[in-house]
Amino acid sequence: MIAPTLGGLRVNGATLHYVVRGQGPLLLLIPGGAGGAASYDGIADDLAAEYTVATYDPRGMSRSTLDDPEAEQRVAEHADDAYRMLELLSPGEPARVFGASSGAIVALHLLATHPERVERLVAHEPPVVEVLPDAPEHRALIARVQETFRTQGLMPAMSMFAAGLKKDGATTGPKAEIKLPPQAAARAEQTMANLPYFIGRIVPSFMSYTPDIHRLEALSDRLVLACGQDSRGELPYRPAAFLAKRLGTELLHLPGGHTGMTTHPAEFGEMLRKAFRV
């Protein structure tokens, strides 16, 4: 295995840190949540046996710095960052793209605005709650989370947010322990450092985003909406299932739950590889 190549890309208002592995057609992995590029460490090496795998820290997270640390964050600007990555690493050739969670929202906007650059997109549990019939309830949740963050701090806000993502009637009490790979445990410190930015800047902006459903319908032949096998009934599952039904496409179920690529990396990566071969 060739050692990963690290690089920096200057974009509007930020400098993106990116990592490239392997050889072959480009596969861009867009991170979600607070994990950054390292969230894909468990699957990137295996995928690099078949693809040139690129991922990056989204602007404002980990090693990707903002010119203005207080700048508001917008889905469209994050999608333009992904477009600039494609222009740099796969000029003139459409690429395969995978996005998880908030990264899947970015990927949906990328597909809608630059379809010529995307050969196939797998969007895993994009929490585009504005498409749901009960969207007002989720807007209220996000507002409560932001108020809690301002008045009580990060951890109470995160607890409220996590509870709001659970399926109806589910408890937030102790679960059976999942043993994470050593590299996943090592990422926890950086993820924690990213959480204030994620909960304060990414969550309210991204979860108020409404995708262009008519545009996605026209591009549905290159869009795969995916969910975790263990996510049924949870909030991030529902928008993907709703969109798949609306677009008349099959919903792909990947191993694990919302963070299946971390908890079930080998199985997740293999199914993702198959999804891009179709």
CORWO-V164274 format. One record per backbone hydrogen bond with DSSP energy under -1.0 kcal/mol. NH is the residue of the N-H (numbers start at 1). CO is the residue of the C=O. Records with the same first field share a line. If there is no record, write none. Layout:
# CORWO-V164274
NH->CO, CO
This chain:
# CORWO-V164274
5->20
7->18
9->16
11->14
14->11
15->65
16->9
18->7
19->55
20->5
21->53
27->52
28->96
29->54
30->98
35->32
39->36
40->37
41->38
43->40
44->40
47->43
48->44
49->46
50->47
51->47
52->25
53->21
54->27
55->19
57->17
60->64
61->58
64->61
67->13
71->68
78->74
79->75
80->76
81->77
82->78
83->79
84->80
85->81
86->82
87->83
88->84
89->85
90->86
93->90
95->117
96->26
97->120
98->28
99->122
100->30
101->124
103->100
105->101
106->102
107->103
108->104
109->105
110->106
111->107
112->108
113->109
114->110
117->114
118->115
119->95
121->222
122->97
123->224
124->99
125->226
128->126
129->127
131->128
132->129
135->132
137->134
138->134
139->135
140->136
141->137
142->138
143->139
144->140
145->141
146->142
147->143
148->144
149->145
150->146
151->147
152->148
153->148
157->153
158->154
159->155
160->156
161->157
162->158
163->159
164->160
170->167
185->181
186->182
188->185
191->187
192->188
193->189
194->190
198->194
199->195
200->196
201->197
202->197
203->198
206->202
207->203
209->206
213->211
216->212
217->213
218->214
220->217
222->219
223->220
224->121
226->123
227->252
229->254
230->256
231->228
234->231
235->165
238->234
241->237
242->238
243->239
244->240
245->241
246->242
247->243
249->244
252->225
254->227
260->257
262->259
263->259
264->260
268->264
269->265
270->266
271->267
272->268
273->269
274->270
275->271
276->272
